Amino acid sequence: MTNMTFAVPEELLSIMKKHKEIKWSEVARQALREKAEELKLMDQIVSKSKLTDKEAIEIGRKINASLAKRNGLK
């Protein structure tokens, strides 16, 4: 298994120090695994798509605008 080192904000570190009973390396491993699985699924979906990058960006912008309007942000 490969080791990974990363920085965490002081506020997060203080919370983690209060809960030494938690195996933080396992929490991080699970979060990384979940994100990697999401990306793997996304790659599978995208590989079958016939949309161009430009079309996908335009659809994303329309969705964002609609959600913003629905939530009173625009």
N, C-alpha and C positions, 0 to 999 in steps of 0.2 A: 504494500500500500504506500502511496506517495504522501508526503507531508505537505501541508499548505500553511502559510503564515499570512495573516491579514490584520489590519488595524480595526479597532472598534472605538467609537466615541466614548469619552469619559463617562457620560451619563449611563450608557449601556453597560460599561464595565462595572460601575458601582452597583447596578442591579444584579449583575451576574455574580459579583462577590458576595452579595447578601444571600444568594441561593447556591451555596457550594454543593448541595445535595444533587444538583442537576449536572448531568454529564454534558457539558456545553459542546464538546467535540462531537458527540452523537447528534445533538440538536442541529449543529451546523451541517453534519454529514447528511442528515435527513432532508434538510432544506435544499442543499445542493442537489441531492438525488431527485427530489420533486421537481425542481426547476429544470434539470436536465431531461426528465421524462416529458415535461411540457414542451420543451424545445424539440425533442425527438418527434412528438406527435405533430407539432406545428410544421416541421420539415416534411413529414409524410403528407400532410394536407397540401402544403404549398407545392410539393413536387407534382401533384396531379392538377394544379391550377393552370388555366390558360390565360389568366389575367396578366397584363403587363404591370411592371412596377408603377408606371404612371397611373394606370386605371385603379390599381389597389390603393394608391395614395389618395386619389380623388374620392373613392368610396369611403375611405377612412375619414377624410375631411368632412364629407357630408354627414356621416354618422356622428362625429364629434359635434358638429354644428347643431344637429337635431337634438342630441342629448343635452347640450348646453341650453338650448332654447327651452326644452322640456323642464329643466331644472332651474329656470329663471336666471341663468348666467349670462344671457345675451338678450 
